Amino acid sequence: MSKIHTDLKKIDPITVQVVLGSLENVAVEMGHKLARMSYSSIIRESEDFGCALVDVRGQQLCESSHSTPLQSGPIPGYIKGIREIMEDRNDTFNQGDVIMHNSPYHGASHGPDVGFCIPVFYKDELIGFSVTTAHHLDIGSSTPGSCGIVDAVDAYAEGLQFKAIKVYDQGVKNRYVWDILEDNIRAPKLVVGDMEAQIAAARIGAQRYIEIIEKYGLDTVQAASEELMNYSEKMMRDAIKKLPDGEYTAEGFLDGYLDSDDPAKKDLRINVTVKVDGSDLTVDLTGTSPQVTDKPINMPLLGTVDIAIYLTLRSILLDSTVYGNFPQNSGLIRPIKIVAPKGTLCNPIFPAPTIARFNSGNAVADTLMKALAQVVPHQVSAGVGNLQVVAFSGQSNENYWVYMDIMEGSYGGRYGKDGMDAVDTLYANTRNNPIEDIESHYPLRVNRYELRDNDSAPGKWRGGIGSIREVSFLADGSFSVEADGHKYAPWGFEDGQDGYVGSLSIRDNETNELVQLPSKLPNRHAQSGSTIQLVGPCGGGYGNPLEREPEKVLSDYLDGFITREKALVEYGVTITDSEEIDYEKTNELRKV
């Protein structure tokens, strides 16, 4: 069994930084090797994975810097859930164990994000855990793929559930678990290959962690880790202290299921109240809509909601351009409390389904930012354009092919800067998958991939622009989609105008016309030649459009971001037939 060293020795700042660098390098190496060893593009190209070392108390020591926050951030929650389950089973950690876990009601972000945990022992003492998480392309759910399962009626319909399962027990492979995996997962070679890559990366992390302890000593590493936790906590507390005490509330809305006849399944409210009291900060989600019991738009509190909140607060209050590089560890969350009433979207009750929680969590982060805008207006962006996640699939002989595509969103305008165009937002942070990779591996063709024309939200700093992608099937297949922001446009800020909603449609093979589809679409058959079009939302504008520099308005017009008419009506800028600014008329218009 492990013991916690409470009497930590004093340690000098230089040693602390040396240990920090060593720990961070371990996480970076884990992430790099996991990406290189993986089979699927969602891990290899999009980097939808996480790697971290966690101490024996469940505190995260470091995380892979090029992975997504929605994968690395929940890792302490994975450990917490694993320990709870093992205690209930009267089970113990042993050397050589590898534990698989994906329960969203025990810390995991959602079912497809499978974690592999290796307990790390030093001189027969449990000192921590090396963990990798990654999104898998199929998890045995009711329809192909691991996203777009928007019609799952409960947690059991979302796929296989792994609750602290030892796939290696004291070094011995549990072949029967692996047989179950291969028998119940579509594209098993791909998925199991990715899982084995995760285990290999976690073993590298465990080995490197022990090497650090052997080099510096267990007492030194533990003392340095605690010092780093305290430092991160102090940084966050100092940032919170700068905020005026009080309560700041904002609300946002999710599309939900726009094609549903049930009003409880659409137009869903996210309510956020930020309470500042000295160096303590509470995020209260009271007032958020009740859970949708039979649709998977609900969010696990631990693993999704908490990460959306922590990431937003860390990004806004501890901007890296001001604070530089600082330790990414559990000390950052010590001053933060989350209140989420049971039975709501943000804290559902098992077995309410949660697999399609991605857009919902992004809306929580966006609404939290809206609340913070009341006290730190220069540190936020206007409303963010949400993302769309698509599962493409089909069969070749007796085998399935499955591809997952994360269609990027856009940021709102920021103080002093325009919104970022066509980029993954908030806690997503995954990379774009190259067209060449898609077309070389799957019977798909990307016909069109570009920024939207003339859809930039007006502001002193314009909103970011969403993208348009059209994808054709070269063979019969199917697709499913989870998206949001097709009804509620991203919010404008400080007199900036709201952004533009996204859309999903399929092109009719006979008429060539686009047929609109809802933002959440369960698995749908597509014939060879069928084309789907995805249009990403555009972020909100920031500041009064009449204060935007005329030269930037002209540049937007020349780039196709706005029309000449929009330049005149929304920005008060007159552009001549020779595509130059008429400053005299512009000045007259802007005096009104």
C-alpha positions as CSV (number, residue, x, y, z in Angstrom):
1,M,0.0,0.0,0.0
2,S,1.0,3.6,-0.5
3,K,1.8,6.1,2.2
4,I,1.6,9.9,1.9
5,H,4.7,11.8,3.0
6,T,3.3,14.7,5.0
7,D,6.6,16.0,6.4
8,L,8.0,17.2,3.1
9,K,11.6,18.5,3.2
10,K,12.4,22.1,2.2
11,I,13.6,22.5,-1.3
12,D,15.4,25.3,-3.2
13,P,13.7,27.0,-6.3
14,I,16.4,25.8,-8.8
15,T,15.8,22.1,-7.9
16,V,12.0,22.7,-8.1
17,Q,12.4,24.0,-11.7
18,V,14.7,21.1,-12.6
19,V,12.2,18.6,-11.4
20,L,9.4,20.5,-13.2
21,G,11.3,20.3,-16.4
22,S,11.9,16.6,-16.0
23,L,8.2,15.9,-15.3
24,E,7.0,18.0,-18.2
25,N,9.4,16.3,-20.6
26,V,8.0,12.9,-19.5
27,A,4.5,14.0,-20.5
28,V,5.8,15.4,-23.8
29,E,7.6,12.2,-24.6
30,M,4.5,10.2,-23.8
31,G,2.3,12.3,-26.1
32,H,4.8,12.3,-28.9
33,K,5.2,8.5,-28.9
34,L,1.5,7.9,-28.5
35,A,0.8,10.0,-31.6
36,R,3.5,8.2,-33.6
37,M,2.4,4.7,-32.5
38,S,-1.3,5.2,-33.1
39,Y,-3.2,3.9,-36.1
40,S,-6.2,6.2,-36.3
41,S,-6.2,9.8,-37.6
42,I,-8.1,11.1,-34.7
43,I,-5.1,10.4,-32.5
44,R,-2.3,10.5,-35.0
45,E,-3.4,13.7,-36.8
46,S,-6.0,15.5,-34.7
47,E,-4.2,14.7,-31.4
48,D,-7.4,13.9,-29.5
49,F,-5.5,12.3,-26.6
50,G,-4.1,13.1,-23.2
51,C,-1.0,12.0,-21.2
52,A,-0.2,12.8,-17.6
53,L,1.5,11.7,-14.4
54,V,-0.5,11.8,-11.2
55,D,0.8,11.5,-7.7
56,V,-0.5,9.1,-5.1
57,R,-3.0,11.7,-3.8
58,G,-4.6,12.0,-7.2
59,Q,-3.0,15.4,-8.0
60,Q,-1.9,15.9,-11.6
61,L,1.9,16.6,-11.8
62,C,2.2,17.4,-15.5
63,E,0.4,17.0,-18.8
64,S,1.2,16.6,-22.5
65,S,1.4,20.1,-23.9
66,H,0.3,19.2,-27.4
67,S,-2.8,17.2,-26.5
68,T,-6.3,18.5,-25.9
69,P,-7.4,19.9,-22.5
70,L,-10.5,17.7,-22.8
71,Q,-8.3,14.6,-22.6
72,S,-5.5,15.6,-20.3
73,G,-7.6,17.7,-17.9
74,P,-9.9,14.8,-16.7
75,I,-7.1,12.4,-15.9
76,P,-7.2,13.1,-12.1
77,G,-10.9,12.3,-12.3
78,Y,-10.2,9.0,-14.0
79,I,-7.9,8.1,-11.1
80,K,-10.5,9.2,-8.6
81,G,-13.1,7.0,-10.3
82,I,-10.8,4.0,-10.6
83,R,-9.9,4.1,-6.9
84,E,-13.6,4.4,-5.9
85,I,-14.6,1.4,-7.9
86,M,-11.6,-0.7,-6.8
87,E,-12.3,0.1,-3.1
88,D,-15.9,-1.0,-3.6
89,R,-14.6,-4.3,-5.1
90,N,-12.0,-4.6,-2.4
91,D,-9.4,-4.7,-5.1
92,T,-5.8,-3.4,-4.9
93,F,-3.2,-1.9,-7.2
94,N,-0.2,-4.2,-8.0
95,Q,3.0,-3.9,-10.0
96,G,2.4,-4.9,-13.6
97,D,-1.3,-3.8,-13.6
98,V,-2.8,-2.0,-16.5
99,I,-6.3,-0.6,-15.8
100,M,-8.8,0.3,-18.5
101,H,-11.5,2.9,-17.6
102,N,-14.1,4.9,-19.5
103,S,-17.1,5.4,-17.1
104,P,-18.4,8.9,-17.5
105,Y,-20.0,8.6,-14.0
106,H,-16.6,7.8,-12.5
107,G,-14.4,10.6,-13.9
108,A,-14.1,9.8,-17.6
109,S,-15.0,12.5,-20.1
110,H,-17.3,10.2,-22.1
111,G,-17.4,6.6,-23.1
112,P,-15.2,6.8,-26.3
113,D,-12.4,8.5,-24.3
114,V,-10.8,5.4,-22.9
115,G,-8.1,5.7,-20.3
116,F,-5.3,3.3,-19.5
117,C,-3.7,3.7,-16.0
118,I,-0.5,2.1,-14.8
119,P,0.2,2.3,-11.1
120,V,3.8,3.3,-10.5
121,F,5.7,1.6,-7.6
122,Y,9.1,2.5,-6.2
123,K,10.6,0.1,-3.7
124,D,7.3,-1.7,-3.3
125,E,5.5,1.6,-2.5
126,L,2.7,3.0,-4.7
127,I,3.9,6.6,-5.6
128,G,1.6,7.6,-8.4
129,F,0.1,6.8,-11.8
130,S,1.0,7.1,-15.4
131,V,-2.1,7.6,-17.6
132,T,-3.0,8.0,-21.2
133,T,-6.5,8.8,-22.6
134,A,-7.6,8.9,-26.2
135,H,-10.8,9.1,-28.3
136,H,-11.5,5.8,-30.0
137,L,-13.3,5.5,-33.4
138,D,-15.8,2.9,-32.3
139,I,-16.8,1.6,-28.8
140,G,-19.5,-0.9,-29.8
141,S,-22.4,1.5,-29.6
142,S,-25.8,1.1,-31.3
143,T,-24.6,2.7,-34.5
144,P,-21.1,2.9,-36.2
145,G,-18.6,5.4,-34.9
146,S,-18.2,7.0,-31.5
147,C,-19.7,10.4,-32.2
148,G,-23.1,11.3,-33.5
149,I,-24.7,8.7,-31.3
150,V,-27.3,11.4,-30.6
151,D,-30.2,9.0,-30.2
152,A,-28.8,6.8,-27.4
153,V,-31.5,6.4,-24.8
154,D,-29.2,5.6,-21.9
155,A,-25.6,4.9,-20.9
156,Y,-26.0,1.3,-22.0
157,A,-26.8,2.2,-25.6
158,E,-23.6,4.3,-25.9
159,G,-21.3,1.4,-26.1
160,L,-19.1,-0.8,-24.0
161,Q,-18.5,0.3,-20.4
162,F,-15.2,-0.3,-18.8
163,K,-15.2,0.4,-15.1
164,A,-11.6,0.0,-13.7
165,I,-11.0,-3.2,-15.7
166,K,-7.5,-4.8,-15.3
167,V,-6.4,-5.7,-18.9
168,Y,-3.1,-6.7,-17.4
169,D,-3.1,-8.2,-13.9
170,Q,0.3,-8.2,-12.2
171,G,1.9,-8.3,-15.7
172,V,-0.3,-11.1,-17.1
173,K,-2.5,-10.1,-20.0
174,N,-6.2,-10.8,-19.5
175,R,-6.8,-12.3,-22.9
176,Y,-10.5,-12.7,-22.4
177,V,-11.1,-8.9,-22.0
178,W,-9.2,-8.4,-25.3
179,D,-11.3,-11.1,-26.9
180,I,-14.5,-9.2,-25.8
181,L,-13.1,-6.0,-27.3
182,E,-12.3,-7.5,-30.6
183,D,-15.7,-9.2,-30.8
184,N,-17.7,-6.1,-30.0
185,I,-16.0,-3.2,-31.7
186,R,-16.2,-2.3,-35.3
187,A,-12.8,-1.9,-36.9
188,P,-11.2,-3.8,-34.1
189,K,-7.6,-3.8,-35.5
190,L,-7.7,0.0,-35.6
191,V,-9.2,0.5,-32.2
192,V,-7.2,-2.2,-30.4
193,G,-4.0,-1.0,-32.0
194,D,-4.7,2.4,-30.6
195,M,-5.3,1.0,-27.2
196,E,-2.0,-0.9,-27.3
197,A,-0.3,2.3,-28.3
198,Q,-1.8,4.0,-25.2
199,I,-0.5,1.2,-23.0
200,A,3.0,1.5,-24.4
201,A,3.0,5.3,-23.9
202,A,1.8,4.9,-20.3
203,R,4.5,2.3,-19.7
204,I,7.1,4.8,-21.0
205,G,5.7,7.4,-18.6
206,A,5.9,5.0,-15.6
207,Q,9.5,4.1,-16.5
208,R,10.6,7.8,-16.8
209,Y,8.8,8.7,-13.6
210,I,10.8,6.1,-11.7
211,E,14.0,7.3,-13.4
212,I,13.4,10.8,-12.1
213,I,12.9,9.5,-8.6
214,E,16.0,7.4,-8.8
215,K,18.0,10.4,-9.9
216,Y,16.7,13.0,-7.4
217,G,15.2,10.9,-4.6
218,L,11.5,10.4,-3.7
219,D,11.5,13.0,-1.0
220,T,12.9,15.6,-3.4
221,V,10.4,14.9,-6.1
222,Q,7.5,14.9,-3.7
223,A,8.7,18.2,-2.1
224,A,9.2,19.8,-5.5
225,S,5.7,18.6,-6.7
226,E,4.0,20.1,-3.6
227,E,6.0,23.3,-4.1
228,L,4.8,23.5,-7.7
229,M,1.2,22.8,-6.6
230,N,1.4,25.6,-4.1
231,Y,2.9,28.0,-6.7
232,S,0.2,27.3,-9.2
233,E,-2.5,27.7,-6.5
234,K,-0.9,31.1,-5.5
235,M,-0.9,32.3,-9.1
236,M,-4.6,31.5,-9.5
237,R,-5.5,33.0,-6.1
238,D,-3.6,36.2,-7.0
239,A,-5.5,36.4,-10.3
240,I,-8.9,35.9,-8.5
241,K,-8.0,38.6,-5.9
242,K,-7.8,41.2,-8.7
243,L,-11.5,40.6,-9.5
244,P,-14.0,42.7,-7.5
245,D,-16.1,40.6,-5.0
246,G,-19.6,40.0,-6.2
247,E,-21.8,37.8,-8.4
248,Y,-21.8,37.8,-12.2
249,T,-24.5,35.9,-14.1
250,A,-24.9,35.0,-17.7
251,E,-27.1,32.6,-19.7
252,G,-26.6,30.7,-23.0
253,F,-28.7,28.3,-25.0
254,L,-28.2,25.0,-26.7
255,D,-30.2,24.0,-29.8
256,G,-30.9,20.7,-28.3
257,Y,-33.0,18.5,-30.6
258,L,-34.6,21.1,-32.9
259,D,-36.6,18.5,-34.8
260,S,-38.2,17.1,-31.6
261,D,-41.8,17.6,-30.7
262,D,-40.9,17.6,-27.0
263,P,-40.0,21.1,-25.7
264,A,-37.9,19.6,-22.9
265,K,-35.4,18.4,-25.5
266,K,-34.6,21.8,-27.2
267,D,-33.8,25.4,-26.4
268,L,-31.9,24.3,-23.4
269,R,-30.6,26.8,-20.9
270,I,-27.0,27.0,-19.5
271,N,-27.0,29.3,-16.5
272,V,-23.7,30.4,-15.0
273,T,-23.1,32.6,-11.9
274,V,-19.6,33.5,-10.9
275,K,-19.2,34.3,-7.3
276,V,-15.9,36.0,-6.2
277,D,-15.0,36.2,-2.6
278,G,-11.4,37.3,-2.0
279,S,-9.2,34.6,-3.5
280,D,-12.0,32.0,-3.7
281,L,-14.2,31.6,-6.8
282,T,-17.4,29.6,-7.2
283,V,-19.0,28.8,-10.5
284,D,-22.7,28.1,-9.8
285,L,-24.7,26.4,-12.5
286,T,-28.0,26.6,-10.7
287,G,-30.8,27.4,-13.2
288,T,-29.4,25.2,-15.9
289,S,-32.1,23.1,-17.7
290,P,-33.0,19.7,-16.3
291,Q,-31.2,16.7,-17.8
292,V,-32.6,15.1,-20.9
293,T,-33.1,11.6,-19.6
294,D,-33.2,9.7,-22.9
295,K,-30.8,11.8,-25.1
296,P,-27.0,12.0,-24.7
297,I,-26.7,15.8,-24.6
298,N,-26.0,15.7,-20.8
299,M,-22.6,16.3,-19.5
300,P,-20.6,14.5,-16.8
301,L,-19.9,16.9,-14.0
302,L,-16.4,15.3,-13.4
303,G,-14.7,14.9,-16.7
304,T,-16.5,17.5,-18.9
305,V,-18.2,20.3,-17.0
306,D,-15.3,20.8,-14.6
307,I,-12.7,20.8,-17.4
308,A,-14.7,23.4,-19.4
309,I,-14.7,25.6,-16.3
310,Y,-11.1,25.1,-15.3
311,L,-9.8,25.6,-18.8
312,T,-11.8,28.8,-19.3
313,L,-10.7,30.3,-15.9
314,R,-7.1,29.3,-16.5
315,S,-7.0,30.8,-20.0
316,I,-8.7,34.1,-19.1
317,L,-7.3,34.8,-15.7
318,L,-3.8,33.4,-16.3
319,D,-3.2,34.4,-20.0
320,S,0.1,32.9,-21.1
321,T,1.1,36.1,-22.9
322,V,1.2,37.9,-19.5
323,Y,2.2,35.1,-17.1
324,G,4.4,33.0,-19.5
325,N,4.8,29.3,-18.9
326,F,3.6,28.1,-15.6
327,P,3.0,24.6,-14.1
328,Q,-0.1,22.9,-15.4
329,N,-1.1,20.9,-12.3
330,S,-3.9,20.4,-9.8
331,G,-2.9,23.4,-7.7
332,L,-4.6,25.6,-10.3
333,I,-8.1,24.3,-9.3
334,R,-7.7,24.5,-5.5
335,P,-9.4,27.9,-5.3
336,I,-12.3,27.0,-7.5
337,K,-15.6,25.5,-6.4
338,I,-18.3,24.2,-8.8
339,V,-22.0,24.0,-7.8
340,A,-24.2,21.9,-10.2
341,P,-27.5,20.6,-8.9
342,K,-28.1,16.9,-9.5
343,G,-30.4,16.0,-12.3
344,T,-29.5,18.9,-14.5
345,L,-27.6,18.9,-17.9
346,C,-24.4,19.7,-16.0
347,N,-24.8,16.9,-13.4
348,P,-27.0,14.1,-14.7
349,I,-28.1,11.0,-12.8
350,F,-27.0,7.6,-14.1
351,P,-28.0,6.1,-16.5
352,A,-28.7,9.3,-18.4
353,P,-26.7,9.2,-21.6
354,T,-23.7,11.6,-22.1
355,I,-21.8,10.5,-25.2
356,A,-22.8,13.6,-27.2
357,R,-21.7,16.1,-24.5
358,F,-19.0,17.8,-26.6
359,N,-21.0,20.8,-27.8
360,S,-22.8,21.2,-24.5
361,G,-19.5,21.6,-22.6
362,N,-18.3,24.1,-25.1
363,A,-21.5,26.1,-24.4
364,V,-20.8,26.0,-20.6
365,A,-17.3,27.4,-21.3
366,D,-18.7,30.1,-23.6
367,T,-21.4,31.1,-21.1
368,L,-18.8,31.3,-18.3
369,M,-16.7,33.6,-20.5
370,K,-19.8,35.8,-21.0
371,A,-20.2,36.1,-17.2
372,L,-16.6,36.9,-16.8
373,A,-16.8,39.6,-19.5
374,Q,-18.6,41.8,-16.9
375,V,-15.4,42.0,-14.8
376,V,-12.5,41.4,-17.3
377,P,-13.9,42.7,-20.6
378,H,-10.4,43.0,-22.1
379,Q,-9.5,39.4,-21.4
380,V,-12.5,37.6,-23.2
381,S,-13.7,37.1,-26.7
382,A,-17.2,37.7,-27.9
383,G,-19.4,34.6,-28.5
384,V,-17.7,31.5,-29.9
385,G,-18.9,29.5,-32.9
386,N,-19.4,25.8,-31.7
387,L,-17.9,22.8,-33.5
388,Q,-19.5,20.0,-35.4
389,V,-18.4,16.3,-35.1
390,V,-19.1,13.8,-37.8
391,A,-18.8,10.1,-37.9
392,F,-18.4,8.6,-41.4
393,S,-18.6,4.9,-41.8
394,G,-19.2,2.1,-44.2
395,Q,-18.5,-1.6,-44.9
396,S,-15.9,-3.2,-47.2
397,N,-16.7,-6.9,-47.5
398,E,-17.1,-8.0,-43.9
399,N,-15.1,-5.1,-42.4
400,Y,-16.1,-1.7,-41.2
401,W,-14.3,1.5,-41.9
402,V,-14.9,4.4,-39.5
403,Y,-13.7,8.0,-39.7
404,M,-14.3,10.8,-37.3
405,D,-14.0,14.4,-38.4
406,I,-14.0,17.4,-36.0
407,M,-15.3,20.4,-38.0
408,E,-13.7,23.5,-36.5
409,G,-15.6,26.5,-35.2
410,S,-14.5,30.1,-34.7
411,Y,-13.8,32.6,-32.0
412,G,-15.5,36.0,-31.4
413,G,-13.6,39.2,-31.7
414,R,-11.2,40.1,-28.8
415,Y,-10.1,43.4,-27.4
416,G,-7.5,44.7,-29.9
417,K,-7.8,41.6,-32.2
418,D,-10.2,40.1,-34.6
419,G,-11.7,36.7,-33.9
420,M,-9.8,33.7,-35.1
421,D,-11.2,32.0,-38.2
422,A,-11.9,28.3,-38.6
423,V,-10.3,27.0,-35.5
424,D,-11.1,24.5,-32.8
425,T,-12.3,26.5,-29.8
426,L,-12.1,26.4,-26.0
427,Y,-11.5,22.9,-24.5
428,A,-11.4,21.1,-27.9
429,N,-8.0,22.3,-29.2
430,T,-7.6,19.4,-31.7
431,R,-5.8,19.8,-35.0
432,N,-7.3,19.9,-38.5
433,N,-7.1,16.6,-40.3
434,P,-5.4,17.0,-43.8
435,I,-7.6,16.3,-46.8
436,E,-4.8,14.2,-48.2
437,D,-5.0,11.9,-45.2
438,I,-8.8,11.6,-45.5
439,E,-8.9,10.8,-49.2
440,S,-6.0,8.3,-49.0
441,H,-7.6,6.2,-46.3
442,Y,-11.3,6.4,-46.8
443,P,-13.8,6.3,-49.7
444,L,-14.5,10.0,-49.3
445,R,-13.7,13.1,-51.4
446,V,-13.5,16.6,-50.0
447,N,-15.0,18.7,-52.8
448,R,-15.0,22.0,-51.0
449,Y,-13.2,23.4,-48.0
450,E,-13.1,27.2,-47.5
451,L,-14.1,30.1,-45.3
452,R,-17.6,31.4,-45.5
453,D,-18.2,34.4,-47.8
454,N,-19.6,37.7,-46.5
455,D,-20.4,36.3,-43.1
456,S,-18.1,38.2,-40.7
457,A,-19.9,39.5,-37.6
458,P,-19.4,43.3,-37.5
459,G,-17.5,44.8,-34.6
460,K,-14.6,47.1,-33.9
461,W,-12.8,43.8,-34.0
462,R,-14.8,41.5,-36.2
463,G,-15.9,38.0,-35.3
464,G,-14.0,34.9,-36.6
465,I,-15.3,33.2,-39.7
466,G,-16.5,29.6,-39.8
467,S,-15.7,27.3,-42.6
468,I,-17.6,25.3,-45.2
469,R,-16.9,21.7,-46.1
470,E,-18.5,19.5,-48.6
471,V,-17.7,15.8,-48.5
472,S,-18.9,13.2,-51.0
473,F,-19.2,9.4,-50.5
474,L,-17.3,7.4,-53.2
475,A,-19.1,4.2,-51.9
476,D,-22.3,3.5,-50.0
477,G,-21.9,4.4,-46.3
478,S,-23.5,6.3,-43.5
479,F,-22.9,9.4,-41.4
480,S,-24.0,10.8,-38.1
481,V,-23.5,14.3,-36.6
482,E,-23.4,16.0,-33.3
483,A,-23.4,19.8,-33.6
484,D,-24.9,23.0,-32.1
485,G,-25.3,26.7,-32.8
486,H,-27.7,26.2,-35.7
487,K,-30.4,28.3,-34.0
488,Y,-28.6,30.5,-31.4
489,A,-25.9,32.8,-32.9
490,P,-22.7,33.6,-31.0
491,W,-23.2,36.7,-28.9
492,G,-21.8,40.1,-29.8
493,F,-20.0,42.2,-27.1
494,E,-19.7,45.9,-26.3
495,D,-22.0,46.9,-29.3
496,G,-20.5,44.3,-31.5
497,Q,-23.1,42.3,-33.5
498,D,-24.0,38.7,-33.0
499,G,-22.3,36.1,-35.3
500,Y,-23.9,33.7,-37.7
501,V,-25.4,30.2,-37.1
502,G,-24.1,27.1,-38.7
503,S,-25.9,24.5,-40.7
504,L,-25.9,20.9,-41.9
505,S,-27.4,19.7,-45.2
506,I,-27.3,16.9,-47.8
507,R,-27.3,17.5,-51.5
508,D,-30.0,15.8,-53.4
509,N,-28.5,13.5,-56.1
510,E,-31.3,14.2,-58.6
511,T,-32.1,17.9,-58.1
512,N,-28.6,19.0,-56.8
513,E,-30.4,21.1,-54.2
514,L,-29.4,21.2,-50.5
515,V,-31.8,19.7,-48.0
516,Q,-31.5,21.1,-44.5
517,L,-30.9,18.7,-41.6
518,P,-31.0,19.2,-37.8
519,S,-27.8,19.9,-35.9
520,K,-28.0,16.5,-34.2
521,L,-28.4,13.7,-36.7
522,P,-28.5,10.0,-35.8
523,N,-26.9,7.5,-38.2
524,R,-28.2,8.0,-41.7
525,H,-27.5,6.0,-44.9
526,A,-25.7,7.7,-47.7
527,Q,-25.5,6.4,-51.3
528,S,-22.4,6.6,-53.3
529,G,-22.3,10.1,-54.8
530,S,-24.1,11.6,-51.9
531,T,-22.7,14.9,-50.7
532,I,-23.1,16.5,-47.3
533,Q,-22.3,20.2,-46.6
534,L,-21.2,21.4,-43.1
535,V,-21.2,25.1,-42.4
536,G,-19.5,26.3,-39.2
537,P,-20.9,29.2,-37.1
538,C,-19.2,32.6,-37.1
539,G,-18.1,34.2,-33.8
540,G,-19.6,37.4,-32.5
541,G,-18.2,40.9,-33.1
542,Y,-16.5,42.9,-30.3
543,G,-17.0,46.7,-30.0
544,N,-18.8,49.3,-32.0
545,P,-18.4,48.5,-35.8
546,L,-18.4,52.3,-36.5
547,E,-15.0,52.4,-34.7
548,R,-13.3,49.8,-36.9
549,E,-10.5,51.3,-38.9
550,P,-11.7,52.0,-42.5
551,E,-8.6,50.4,-43.9
552,K,-9.5,47.1,-42.1
553,V,-13.0,47.3,-43.5
554,L,-11.7,47.7,-47.0
555,S,-9.3,44.7,-46.4
556,D,-12.3,42.6,-45.2
557,Y,-14.2,43.6,-48.4
558,L,-11.3,42.7,-50.7
559,D,-10.9,39.3,-48.9
560,G,-14.6,38.5,-49.4
561,F,-15.4,38.6,-45.7
562,I,-18.1,41.3,-46.2
563,T,-19.9,42.9,-49.2
564,R,-19.7,46.5,-50.2
565,E,-23.2,47.0,-48.9
566,K,-22.3,45.6,-45.5
567,A,-19.3,47.9,-45.4
568,L,-21.6,50.8,-45.9
569,V,-24.6,49.8,-43.7
570,E,-22.8,48.1,-40.8
571,Y,-19.5,49.9,-40.7
572,G,-20.3,53.3,-42.2
573,V,-17.5,52.9,-44.7
574,T,-18.0,53.9,-48.4
575,I,-16.0,51.9,-50.9
576,T,-15.9,53.3,-54.4
577,D,-16.2,51.4,-57.7
578,S,-12.4,51.5,-57.9
579,E,-12.2,49.7,-54.6
580,E,-10.9,52.6,-52.6
581,I,-12.2,54.3,-49.5
582,D,-14.2,57.5,-49.9
583,Y,-13.0,59.1,-46.7
584,E,-15.2,62.2,-47.0
585,K,-18.4,60.2,-47.3
586,T,-17.2,57.7,-44.6
587,N,-16.6,60.5,-42.1
588,E,-20.0,62.0,-42.8
589,L,-21.7,58.6,-42.3
590,R,-19.9,58.0,-39.0
591,K,-20.9,61.3,-37.5
592,V,-24.5,60.2,-37.4
